[in-house]
Amino acid sequence: MIDALEWATATELVAAYRAGEVSPVEATVAALDSIDRHDKDVNAFCLVEPEAALQAARESEARWRRNEPRGLADGVPTSIKDLILTKDWPTLRGSRLTSPNAEWTEDAPAVARLRENGAVLLGKVTSPEFGWKGVTDSPRCGITRNPWDLSRTSGGSSGGSAAAVAQGMGPWSVGTDGGGSIRIPAGFTGVVGFKPTYGTVPLYPASPFGTLAHAGPITRSVEDAALMMDILSQPDARDWSAGPAPRGSFLDAVGEGLRGCRIAFSPDLGYGSNDPDVDAAVRNAVQVLRGLVAEVEEIDLGWSDPVDAYHVLWFSGAAKVVEGYGPGATEQIDPLLAAALERHAGFSAGDFLDATAVRMKLGREMGLLHERYDLLVTPTLPIPAFEAGRDVPEGSASQDWTSWTPYTYPFNLTQQPAVSVPCGFTADGLPMGLQFVGPRHGDARVLSAAAAYQNASDWHHYRPTSKAALSAPTRR
């Protein structure tokens, strides 16, 4: 029997439903109660539909009683990032430019697959406007805060997803990641965030950020991420750029462990600089990996920061989004987005091709790296969560959110699978993350390695216990 339903993982819930120990209604009530208690402080949800969720939970309960579950996640309370189309619910994208009164007639592929598998949809979770930055605040929805310390950011752009999962407001959520937007908030809030190989999870409509953009799970455990991937990776004809459905089950693969795995460890990709607490936690995690019979070699990649190329691709996409709303749109958006578009304006077709060439070079280098090493391990972020309501930490030399996320966006350029898992806490109780990166289509190996580390450590068991800043974490 699960003692605290609000902290149960999706895989635990499904097992408990199958055993008749817990009902989907009980789990959904627990999630809704947690939202009622905490979301006024955290601000993770921009839409909650309790009656619809409870009705879906009752239908799931009836199916389980008949021993006829609909799919892999029947009855699991689920939230959806507010960039992802959800039938009958507005997808406002954190913007005052979007009208909630439009007709919302389609599910995006991720939502469609979750419905087909019986998931109970609780509501939509927050995003910065159009998902443009690495923290979560917007003119439409306000500031989403970190459950571990409400004065700190949850990260972004899937900050609503991560904050909801970290605070017990549902066991998992679907996010998007165009430069770290799943992994950044996972690292800041002590949960698991997985960005799969590009095309593994179909997307519709196509992202304005093109082939930088991925969708994937934010969860409490690597096993849950693998289970959600078994659902999200199923085909959808609306995405012409998606790859074929993966062979085999991601969830089956997470138990394969690390024996014989060759791991390259880069503390900084050649150009970053880490907070001392982050550096210590990541090096301790590397020692755990060595104890799991993995070969781990610290390497110097010698890279220069590819951020200029990334900015060409990213801000061209952001400008195209705003342009689509017509004259005067810039005056109505997040002022910091408007300022960023002005800073990064005037890119030419030649600039785009030059940026693509940088991307291809980086991809080739990573391909060659993975001939020698199965995985690359890095910090998820060089710093812990900073003050909420800011785009960059106080005293930053740059106004761009990419200045403090140096280890995430390179792997959107290369389209590789990458996961963030908790690896420790700072002296004042803020979570930190460890990132595993694999070769394209090596998603199962990434998840297996992350699960091996997770199960050899204790960090994923810790939970925030109050809305106040914590001097030390407490366990579930």
C-alpha positions in Angstrom: 0.0 0.0 0.0 1.3 3.5 -0.9 1.5 5.6 2.2 1.4 9.1 0.7 -0.4 9.1 -2.6 0.7 12.6 -3.6 4.3 11.3 -3.7 3.6 8.1 -5.5 5.3 7.6 -8.9 3.3 6.7 -11.9 4.8 3.2 -12.0 3.9 2.7 -8.3 0.3 3.9 -9.0 -0.2 1.5 -11.9 1.1 -1.4 -9.8 -1.2 -0.4 -6.9 -4.2 -0.2 -9.3 -3.5 -3.6 -10.7 -3.2 -5.0 -7.1 -6.5 -3.3 -6.1 -4.7 -1.4 -3.3 -5.4 2.1 -4.6 -8.0 3.5 -7.0 -7.4 6.1 -9.7 -10.0 8.2 -7.9 -8.0 8.2 -4.7 -4.8 9.2 -6.6 -6.6 11.9 -8.5 -8.1 13.3 -5.3 -4.7 13.3 -3.7 -3.2 15.3 -6.7 -6.1 17.8 -6.7 -5.8 18.3 -2.9 -2.1 19.0 -3.3 -2.9 21.5 -6.0 -5.5 23.2 -3.7 -2.9 23.4 -0.9 0.2 24.4 -2.8 -0.5 26.0 -6.1 -1.5 29.4 -4.8 2.2 29.7 -3.7 4.0 27.8 -6.4 1.8 28.9 -9.4 2.5 25.8 -11.5 -1.0 25.5 -13.1 -2.7 27.9 -15.4 -5.8 25.7 -15.8 -7.2 23.0 -13.5 -10.3 21.0 -14.4 -11.2 19.0 -11.2 -14.6 17.7 -12.4 -13.2 16.5 -15.7 -10.3 14.8 -14.0 -12.5 13.1 -11.4 -14.8 11.8 -14.1 -11.9 10.4 -16.1 -10.6 8.8 -12.8 -14.0 7.2 -12.2 -14.0 5.8 -15.7 -10.5 4.4 -15.1 -11.5 2.9 -11.8 -14.3 1.1 -13.5 -11.9 -0.3 -16.1 -9.5 -1.5 -13.5 -12.4 -3.2 -11.6 -13.2 -5.1 -14.8 -9.5 -5.9 -15.2 -9.6 -4.0 -18.5 -7.1 -1.1 -18.2 -7.0 1.0 -21.3 -3.2 1.2 -21.7 0.1 1.7 -19.9 -1.0 4.7 -17.8 -4.7 4.2 -17.1 -5.7 6.4 -14.1 -2.3 8.2 -13.7 -2.9 12.0 -12.9 -1.1 14.0 -15.6 -0.4 17.6 -16.5 0.4 19.1 -19.8 2.7 22.1 -20.6 0.7 25.0 -21.9 2.6 25.0 -25.3 1.0 21.6 -26.2 -2.4 21.5 -27.8 -5.1 19.9 -25.7 -8.6 19.4 -27.0 -11.3 21.5 -25.4 -8.7 23.4 -23.3 -7.1 26.7 -24.4 -3.4 26.6 -25.1 -2.4 30.1 -24.3 1.4 29.8 -24.5 1.8 32.2 -21.6 0.8 35.1 -23.9 -1.8 37.8 -23.8 -1.7 37.6 -27.6 -3.5 34.3 -27.6 -7.3 34.3 -27.3 -8.8 31.7 -25.0 -12.0 31.9 -27.0 -10.6 30.1 -30.1 -11.8 26.6 -31.0 -9.6 24.1 -29.4 -10.4 20.9 -31.4 -7.2 18.9 -31.5 -4.8 17.1 -29.2 -1.1 17.2 -29.9 0.4 13.8 -30.4 1.7 13.5 -26.8 -1.7 14.3 -25.4 -3.5 12.0 -27.8 -1.2 9.1 -26.9 -1.7 9.8 -23.1 -5.5 9.8 -23.6 -5.4 6.6 -25.5 -3.5 5.1 -22.6 -6.1 6.2 -20.0 -4.1 9.1 -18.3 -6.2 11.4 -16.2 -5.6 15.0 -17.3 -5.5 17.4 -14.4 -4.9 20.6 -16.4 -2.3 22.8 -18.1 0.9 24.0 -16.5 2.8 27.2 -17.0 5.4 28.3 -19.5 7.1 31.6 -20.2 5.7 33.4 -23.2 6.0 31.0 -26.2 8.6 29.0 -24.2 11.3 31.6 -25.1 13.5 31.4 -22.0 15.0 29.3 -19.3 12.8 30.5 -16.4 9.0 30.4 -16.1 7.2 33.7 -15.8 4.9 35.4 -18.3 2.6 38.4 -18.7 -0.3 36.0 -18.8 0.4 33.7 -15.8 2.9 35.5 -13.6 5.8 33.8 -11.8 6.2 30.1 -11.2 8.2 29.4 -8.1 10.5 26.7 -6.9 8.8 24.4 -4.3 12.2 24.0 -2.5 12.4 27.8 -1.9 9.6 30.1 -3.1 12.0 32.9 -3.5 13.8 31.0 -6.3 12.9 30.2 -9.9 11.7 26.8 -10.9 13.6 27.2 -14.2 12.0 26.8 -17.5 10.6 26.8 -19.9 8.8 23.7 -18.6 8.9 25.2 -15.1 5.3 24.6 -14.5 5.7 20.9 -15.2 8.7 20.5 -13.0 7.2 22.5 -10.1 4.0 20.5 -10.2 5.9 17.2 -10.1 8.3 18.4 -7.4 5.5 19.6 -5.2 3.3 16.4 -5.4 0.7 17.9 -7.8 0.6 14.8 -10.0 3.4 12.3 -10.5 4.4 13.4 -14.1 4.0 16.0 -16.8 4.7 16.5 -20.4 7.2 19.3 -21.2 9.1 20.6 -24.2 12.8 21.3 -24.6 14.3 23.5 -27.3 17.5 24.5 -25.4 17.2 22.8 -22.0 13.6 23.5 -21.2 12.9 20.1 -19.7 16.4 19.5 -18.1 16.8 23.0 -16.6 13.7 23.0 -14.4 14.3 19.3 -13.6 17.8 20.2 -12.3 16.5 23.2 -10.3 13.6 21.3 -8.7 15.1 17.9 -8.0 13.1 15.8 -10.5 13.9 13.8 -13.6 13.7 15.5 -17.0 14.3 13.6 -20.3 14.8 15.1 -23.7 14.7 12.3 -26.2 16.4 12.1 -29.6 14.8 14.5 -32.0 11.8 12.9 -33.8 11.3 10.1 -31.2 8.3 11.9 -29.8 6.1 13.3 -32.6 5.2 17.0 -32.5 2.2 18.8 -34.0 2.0 21.5 -34.9 5.6 22.0 -35.9 7.6 24.1 -33.5 8.6 27.6 -34.7 12.0 26.7 -33.3 12.3 23.9 -35.8 14.5 20.9 -35.2 15.8 22.3 -31.9 12.4 21.4 -30.3 11.7 18.2 -28.5 8.9 17.0 -26.3 9.4 14.6 -23.3 8.6 13.6 -19.8 9.2 15.3 -16.4 8.8 12.7 -13.7 9.8 11.7 -10.2 11.8 8.7 -11.3 13.7 7.4 -14.3 11.4 4.5 -14.5 8.4 6.9 -14.9 10.3 8.7 -17.7 10.8 5.4 -19.5 7.1 4.4 -19.0 6.0 7.8 -20.4 8.4 7.4 -23.3 6.7 4.1 -24.2 3.6 6.1 -24.6 4.8 9.3 -26.2 7.0 7.6 -28.8 4.2 6.0 -30.7 3.7 7.3 -34.3 1.5 10.2 -35.3 1.1 10.8 -39.1 0.9 14.6 -38.5 4.6 14.9 -37.9 6.4 14.3 -41.2 9.8 14.7 -39.5 9.3 12.0 -36.8 11.3 8.8 -36.9 9.9 5.3 -36.7 8.5 4.0 -33.5 11.3 2.6 -31.3 11.9 -1.1 -31.1 11.2 -2.6 -27.7 10.2 -0.9 -24.5 12.1 1.9 -22.8 10.8 0.7 -19.4 12.2 -2.8 -20.0 15.6 -1.3 -20.8 16.1 0.7 -17.6 17.2 -2.3 -15.6 20.2 -3.1 -17.9 22.6 -1.2 -15.6 26.1 0.2 -16.3 28.4 -2.8 -16.4 30.9 -2.3 -19.2 29.6 1.2 -20.0 32.3 3.7 -21.1 31.6 7.1 -19.8 33.3 10.4 -20.7 33.0 13.0 -17.9 33.2 16.7 -18.8 32.7 19.1 -15.9 32.5 22.2 -18.2 32.4 21.2 -21.9 35.5 23.3 -22.2 34.0 26.7 -21.6 31.7 26.6 -18.5 32.4 27.5 -14.9 30.6 25.8 -12.0 29.4 26.8 -8.5 31.5 24.9 -5.9 28.5 23.0 -4.6 27.6 21.9 -8.1 31.2 20.8 -8.9 31.4 18.8 -5.7 28.1 17.1 -6.2 28.8 16.1 -9.8 32.2 14.8 -8.9 30.7 12.7 -6.1 28.2 11.4 -8.6 31.0 10.4 -10.9 32.5 8.4 -8.1 29.2 6.6 -7.7 29.2 5.7 -11.4 32.7 4.3 -11.0 31.5 2.1 -8.2 28.8 0.7 -10.6 31.5 -0.9 -12.7 31.4 1.8 -15.3 34.6 3.1 -16.9 34.6 6.8 -16.4 37.3 9.1 -17.9 37.4 12.8 -17.3 38.1 14.5 -20.6 38.7 18.0 -22.0 36.4 18.5 -24.9 38.1 21.8 -25.7 35.0 23.2 -27.2 34.2 26.9 -27.7 30.7 28.0 -26.8 28.3 27.4 -29.7 25.9 30.0 -28.3 26.1 32.5 -31.2 25.0 29.8 -33.6 22.3 28.7 -31.2 21.0 32.3 -30.9 20.6 32.7 -34.7 18.3 29.6 -34.7 16.5 30.3 -31.5 15.7 34.0 -31.8 14.8 33.7 -35.5 12.1 31.2 -34.4 11.0 33.5 -31.6 10.8 36.5 -33.9 8.7 34.4 -36.4 6.2 33.6 -33.6 5.7 37.2 -32.6 5.5 38.3 -36.3 2.6 36.0 -36.8 0.4 38.0 -34.5 0.7 41.1 -36.7 1.5 44.8 -36.2 1.7 45.9 -32.7 2.4 42.5 -31.2 5.8 43.4 -29.9 4.2 46.1 -27.6 2.1 43.4 -25.9 4.7 40.7 -25.2 7.0 40.1 -22.3 9.3 43.3 -22.4 12.3 41.1 -21.9 11.4 39.0 -24.9 10.9 42.2 -27.0 14.4 43.4 -25.8 16.0 40.1 -26.7 14.4 40.1 -30.2 15.9 43.6 -30.7 19.3 42.4 -29.5 19.2 39.4 -31.8 17.6 41.0 -34.9 18.6 41.1 -38.6 19.8 37.6 -39.1 20.2 36.7 -42.8 19.9 33.4 -44.7 23.7 33.3 -44.7 23.7 33.6 -40.9 21.2 30.7 -40.7 23.4 28.5 -42.9 26.5 29.4 -40.9 24.7 28.5 -37.7 23.7 25.2 -39.3 27.3 24.5 -40.3 28.3 25.0 -36.6 25.5 22.6 -35.7 26.8 20.0 -38.2 30.3 20.3 -36.9 29.2 19.8 -33.3 27.1 16.8 -34.3 30.1 15.2 -36.1 32.3 15.7 -33.1 29.7 14.1 -30.8 29.3 11.2 -33.2 33.0 10.6 -33.1 33.1 10.9 -29.3 30.5 8.2 -29.1 32.6 5.8 -31.0 34.9 5.9 -28.0 32.4 6.4 -25.2 28.9 5.2 -24.7 27.8 8.3 -22.8 28.9 11.8 -21.8 28.2 13.0 -18.3 28.1 16.7 -17.3 26.4 18.9 -14.7 22.9 19.8 -15.8 23.5 23.4 -14.8 26.5 25.3 -13.4 24.5 27.0 -10.7 21.6 26.2 -8.4 18.2 28.1 -8.8 18.4 31.8 -8.5 15.9 34.5 -7.6 12.5 34.1 -9.1 11.3 36.9 -11.5 14.7 37.3 -13.1 15.9 36.0 -16.5 19.5 35.8 -15.4 21.2 35.7 -11.9 22.0 39.0 -10.3 25.3 40.3 -11.5 25.2 38.4 -14.7 27.4 39.8 -17.5 24.8 38.8 -20.1 21.1 39.5 -20.5 20.6 36.2 -22.3 19.2 33.2 -20.5 21.7 31.0 -22.4 24.5 32.6 -20.4 23.7 30.4 -17.4 22.6 27.2 -19.2 25.9 26.3 -21.1 25.4 22.5 -20.8 21.9 22.1 -22.2 21.5 23.8 -25.5 24.5 22.2 -27.3 22.5 18.9 -27.3 19.5 20.5 -28.9 21.8 21.6 -31.7 23.0 17.9 -32.0 19.5 16.4 -31.3 20.9 13.9 -28.9 19.0 12.3 -26.0 19.8 13.8 -22.6 18.4 13.4 -19.1 18.8 15.3 -15.9 18.6 13.4 -12.6 19.0 14.7 -9.0 22.5 14.4 -7.7 22.6 16.4 -4.4 21.7 19.6 -2.6 23.5 22.8 -1.9 24.3 23.9 1.6 21.0 25.8 1.8 18.9 22.9 0.5 18.5 23.6 -3.3 18.6 20.6 -5.7 21.3 20.0 -8.3 21.2 17.9 -11.4 23.5 15.4 -13.2 23.1 15.2 -17.0 23.6 12.0 -19.1 24.0 12.4 -22.9 23.9 9.6 -25.4 24.3 9.2 -29.1 21.3 9.9 -31.4 18.8 7.1 -30.9 20.7 5.9 -27.8 17.7 6.9 -25.6 17.4 3.5 -23.9 21.1 3.5 -22.9 20.7 7.0 -21.5 17.7 6.0 -19.4 19.4 2.8 -18.2 22.5 4.7 -17.0 20.4 7.3 -15.3 18.3 4.6 -13.6 21.5 2.9 -12.4 22.8 6.1 -10.8 19.4 6.9 -9.4 19.0 3.5 -7.7 22.6 3.7 -6.3 21.9 7.1 -4.7 19.2 8.6 -2.5 18.5 12.0 -4.0 15.3 11.3 -5.8 13.6 10.3 -2.5 13.8 13.8 -1.1 10.7 16.1 -1.2 10.1 19.7 -0.2 7.9 19.8 2.9 6.7 23.3 3.1 6.3 26.5 1.2 9.2 28.0 3.1 12.9 27.9 2.1 14.5 24.7 3.5 17.7 24.6 5.5 17.9 20.9 4.8 15.8 18.5 2.7 13.6 15.8 4.2 12.8 12.4 2.7 9.5 11.0 1.5 
